[in-house]
Amino acid sequence: MARIALAGNPSDGYGGAVLATTFADFSAVAEARPGSALEVEPESALVSACVGRFARQLESAAATTSVSWHTSVPQGLGLGGSSAISIATLRSLCELYGIVVGPLELAALATSVEREDLRIAGGREDQVVQAHQGLLFMDFGSARYERLDAALLPPMLIALRPGAAQPSGVAHAPLHAAFARGDAGVRAGIEELTSLAGEAREALLEHRHQVFASCVDRTFDVRARIMRLDTRQVAMVSEARELGLSANFTGSGGAIVCVCRDELHRAQALEVLSARGYTALAPRLGEGSDA
């Protein structure tokens, strides 16, 4: 399933913490079958790399697997599109070869493919939440992962603008470089993002939706302070806030997540954003299957 970052992103690549959830409106599906050579349909360097990693670490016979796949997750919009494909591919390989792995091992495999094999910059949030599925608080500093009830979330909406898409590495690479050279502002921002994820978690558990919405807003504000953002994507947040919504990027791309006051507010905002050319929807949250 696709992924929505809510608060704390993108501190996950720096030992921080993130609150995120999967949603069922978009998903990736893969089917692995025995073959005489590696075959991937349609061709995909990502899927091929997943098969290669699986063959090296878990089952050498997988090197000659035939994999077919498809995805409805819009690519380049910050919805965890590549990791959704990775997780779906690895799950299908596990099913074919009768190998049982837990969510953390599954996430680690997918992360290794993207970060080590394909050199795509980014953190670990996407793979971890998509391997677990549902609403998850992830503290990467202490390796603490806590599933929360998605029913705790207030009414939310997702707004997409395909024309504002960009590969996640474009946004993440400069941040990685700044953090690596010890940029004081960036490091302070990561600490603040980490705190916001924990504050958002507590707000949900205590049913303080206004505080949660503030954490979503402040997460974007910190991101804007420590990263160079695409002006088209920043404009999306500005438009949402003009409608009284709290807003943050869902990831690094042309999609935002918005917190609404109530169901009526959400219905009104969906109508306005749709009329302005956005693809806007109320996400179907919770656990489920990528199939």
DRENVO-205766 format. One line per field, with one value per residue (C-alpha): residue number from 1; z, y, x. Coordinates in Angstrom, 1 decimal. Example, Ala and Ser with C-alpha at 12.3 -4.5 7.8 and 13.67 -1.06 7.14 Angstrom:
2
nr: (1	2)
Z: (7.8	7.1)
Y: (-4.5	-1.1)
X: (12.3	13.7)
This chain:
291
nr: (1	2	3	4	5	6	7	8	9	10	11	12	13	14	15	16	17	18	19	20	21	22	23	24	25	26	27	28	29	30	31	32	33	34	35	36	37	38	39	40	41	42	43	44	45	46	47	48	49	50	51	52	53	54	55	56	57	58	59	60	61	62	63	64	65	66	67	68	69	70	71	72	73	74	75	76	77	78	79	80	81	82	83	84	85	86	87	88	89	90	91	92	93	94	95	96	97	98	99	100	101	102	103	104	105	106	107	108	109	110	111	112	113	114	115	116	117	118	119	120	121	122	123	124	125	126	127	128	129	130	131	132	133	134	135	136	137	138	139	140	141	142	143	144	145	146	147	148	149	150	151	152	153	154	155	156	157	158	159	160	161	162	163	164	165	166	167	168	169	170	171	172	173	174	175	176	177	178	179	180	181	182	183	184	185	186	187	188	189	190	191	192	193	194	195	196	197	198	199	200	201	202	203	204	205	206	207	208	209	210	211	212	213	214	215	216	217	218	219	220	221	222	223	224	225	226	227	228	229	230	231	232	233	234	235	236	237	238	239	240	241	242	243	244	245	246	247	248	249	250	251	252	253	254	255	256	257	258	259	260	261	262	263	264	265	266	267	268	269	270	271	272	273	274	275	276	277	278	279	280	281	282	283	284	285	286	287	288	289	290	291)
Z: (0.0	-0.4	2.6	4.2	6.5	9.1	11.5	12.0	8.3	7.0	10.3	9.7	7.8	10.7	13.7	14.3	14.6	12.3	12.6	9.3	8.0	5.0	3.0	0.7	-2.2	-4.1	-4.0	-5.7	-6.6	-7.7	-8.7	-8.7	-10.6	-11.2	-14.4	-16.3	-16.2	-14.5	-16.2	-15.1	-16.8	-17.3	-17.1	-13.8	-12.4	-8.9	-9.2	-10.7	-7.8	-5.3	-6.9	-6.8	-3.2	-2.3	-4.1	-2.4	1.1	1.3	-1.6	-4.5	-6.7	-6.9	-9.4	-12.2	-11.0	-13.4	-11.8	-13.1	-11.3	-11.5	-9.3	-8.9	-6.6	-8.4	-8.9	-7.8	-5.6	-2.2	-1.5	-1.1	-4.6	-5.1	-1.6	-2.3	-5.3	-3.4	-0.5	-2.9	-4.9	-1.8	-0.4	-3.6	-3.5	0.1	-0.8	-3.8	-1.9	1.4	3.4	6.4	7.4	9.9	9.0	10.1	8.1	5.1	5.6	5.9	2.6	0.8	2.3	1.2	-2.3	-2.6	-0.5	-1.3	-4.6	-6.4	-4.4	-3.9	-1.1	1.6	5.1	6.4	7.1	3.9	4.1	7.8	7.7	4.5	5.8	9.0	7.4	9.4	11.6	13.0	15.3	14.4	16.6	14.7	17.4	19.8	17.2	18.7	16.4	17.8	16.0	16.8	16.0	12.8	14.3	16.5	13.5	12.9	9.4	6.8	3.1	0.5	-2.4	-5.4	-8.2	-10.7	-12.4	-9.2	-9.1	-8.6	-7.7	-3.9	-4.2	-5.6	-2.3	0.0	-1.4	-0.4	3.1	3.5	2.4	4.9	7.8	7.0	7.1	10.5	9.5	12.8	11.5	9.8	12.9	15.1	12.6	12.8	16.6	16.4	13.8	16.1	19.0	16.8	15.9	19.6	20.4	17.5	18.9	22.4	21.0	19.1	22.2	24.3	21.5	21.2	17.5	17.5	18.9	16.4	13.6	14.9	14.8	11.1	10.4	12.3	10.6	7.2	8.7	9.9	6.6	4.8	7.1	6.5	2.9	-0.5	-1.5	-4.9	-5.1	-6.8	-3.8	-1.3	-3.1	-2.4	1.3	1.2	-0.7	1.9	4.8	3.2	3.6	7.3	6.9	8.6	5.9	5.4	2.5	2.5	1.6	-1.0	-4.0	-5.3	-2.6	0.7	3.7	5.4	8.8	8.9	11.8	11.1	8.4	7.1	6.8	4.9	2.5	1.8	1.3	-1.0	-3.2	-3.4	-4.1	-6.7	-8.4	-8.4	-10.4	-7.6	-7.3	-3.8	-1.7	1.8	2.3	3.4	6.4	8.4	7.9	4.8	2.0	-0.9	-3.0)
Y: (0.0	3.6	5.6	8.9	10.6	12.6	14.1	13.9	13.3	13.3	12.6	8.9	8.9	10.5	8.4	10.4	9.5	9.5	8.9	7.5	5.4	3.2	3.7	1.4	3.7	2.9	-0.3	-2.4	-6.1	-8.6	-12.3	-14.5	-17.8	-20.3	-19.6	-20.6	-17.1	-13.8	-12.3	-9.1	-7.9	-5.0	-4.3	-2.7	-2.1	-1.9	-5.3	-6.9	-5.6	-7.0	-10.4	-10.2	-9.2	-12.0	-14.5	-13.4	-13.3	-15.9	-18.3	-18.7	-20.3	-17.0	-15.8	-17.4	-16.2	-14.7	-11.7	-9.8	-6.6	-3.5	-0.5	2.1	4.2	7.5	7.7	10.7	12.2	11.2	8.3	5.6	4.3	2.6	1.0	-0.3	-2.1	-3.4	-4.7	-6.4	-8.0	-9.4	-10.7	-12.5	-14.1	-15.2	-16.8	-18.6	-20.0	-20.7	-18.3	-16.5	-13.2	-10.7	-7.1	-5.7	-8.1	-7.5	-3.7	-4.2	-6.1	-3.4	-0.7	-2.4	-2.7	1.0	2.5	0.0	-1.6	1.3	4.2	6.0	8.6	8.4	7.1	3.9	5.1	3.9	0.4	-0.1	1.3	-0.5	-3.8	-3.5	-1.8	0.5	3.5	3.3	5.3	4.7	5.8	4.9	6.1	3.4	1.0	1.2	0.6	0.9	0.2	2.5	2.3	4.3	5.1	7.6	9.8	12.8	13.3	13.8	14.2	13.7	16.1	15.2	17.4	15.1	18.1	18.7	15.2	14.7	11.7	11.6	11.6	15.1	16.4	14.0	14.2	17.8	17.2	14.1	16.2	19.0	16.6	14.8	18.0	18.8	21.7	23.1	24.2	20.9	18.9	21.1	20.6	16.9	17.0	19.1	16.8	13.8	15.6	16.5	12.8	11.9	14.8	13.8	10.3	11.5	13.9	11.0	8.8	11.6	12.5	16.1	16.6	20.3	19.5	16.7	19.0	21.5	18.8	18.1	21.9	22.3	19.3	21.0	24.3	22.6	20.9	24.2	25.6	22.9	21.8	23.5	22.9	22.9	26.1	24.1	21.8	24.7	26.3	23.2	23.6	27.3	26.7	24.0	26.3	29.0	26.6	26.2	22.8	21.8	20.4	18.6	16.8	13.1	12.5	14.2	14.9	16.5	15.2	16.7	15.3	17.7	17.5	18.6	20.0	17.5	15.6	18.7	20.6	17.7	17.5	21.2	21.1	18.1	20.0	23.1	21.3	19.1	22.2	23.7	20.7	18.6	14.9	14.9	12.0	10.9	8.1	4.6	4.0	1.0	-2.4	-4.5	-6.4	-5.0	-7.6)
X: (0.0	1.0	2.4	1.6	4.1	2.3	4.9	8.6	9.6	12.3	14.2	14.1	17.3	19.2	18.2	15.0	11.4	8.4	4.6	3.2	0.4	-0.3	-3.5	-5.3	-6.3	-3.1	-1.1	1.6	1.2	3.8	3.6	6.7	6.9	9.7	11.6	14.8	16.2	15.5	12.5	10.8	7.6	7.4	11.2	12.3	15.7	14.1	12.3	15.4	17.5	14.9	15.3	19.0	19.1	16.7	18.8	22.0	20.6	17.7	17.4	19.9	17.2	15.4	18.0	16.0	12.6	10.0	8.3	5.3	4.2	2.1	1.4	-1.3	0.8	1.6	5.4	7.4	4.7	6.1	3.7	6.3	5.9	9.2	9.2	5.6	7.0	10.0	7.9	5.4	8.2	9.9	6.6	5.9	9.4	8.9	5.6	7.0	10.0	8.2	10.4	8.9	10.4	9.2	8.3	11.6	13.6	11.4	11.9	15.7	15.8	13.8	16.0	19.2	17.9	17.2	20.0	22.9	22.1	20.5	22.0	18.7	19.0	16.4	15.6	13.9	10.4	8.8	10.0	9.2	5.7	4.8	6.2	4.2	1.1	-1.2	-0.5	3.0	5.2	8.8	11.7	14.9	17.2	16.0	14.7	11.2	8.2	4.7	1.5	-1.3	-5.0	-5.7	-9.1	-7.3	-6.6	-8.9	-10.5	-7.7	-7.4	-4.7	-4.2	-2.0	-0.6	1.1	2.8	4.8	6.3	10.0	12.3	12.8	16.5	16.4	15.2	17.1	20.6	21.4	20.0	22.2	25.2	24.4	23.9	27.1	29.1	27.6	25.4	24.1	20.8	20.0	21.0	18.8	16.0	16.3	16.1	12.9	11.3	12.1	10.3	7.3	6.8	6.6	4.4	2.0	1.9	1.0	-1.6	-3.4	-3.4	-4.9	-7.4	-6.0	-6.6	-5.7	-2.2	-1.8	-2.7	-0.2	2.5	1.7	1.9	5.2	6.8	6.4	7.7	10.9	11.3	11.0	13.7	16.3	15.6	15.4	11.7	10.1	8.0	5.1	4.9	5.1	2.2	0.1	0.6	-0.1	-3.4	-4.4	-3.7	-5.8	-8.7	-8.1	-6.3	-3.1	-0.8	2.5	4.2	3.3	6.9	9.1	7.0	3.8	1.4	0.3	-1.7	-4.2	-5.8	-9.4	-11.5	-14.3	-16.1	-17.9	-14.6	-13.1	-16.0	-15.8	-12.1	-12.2	-14.7	-12.6	-9.3	-10.9	-12.3	-8.8	-7.4	-6.1	-6.7	-8.1	-9.4	-10.2	-7.7	-8.8	-6.5	-5.6	-4.0	-4.5	-2.7	-0.8	-2.7)
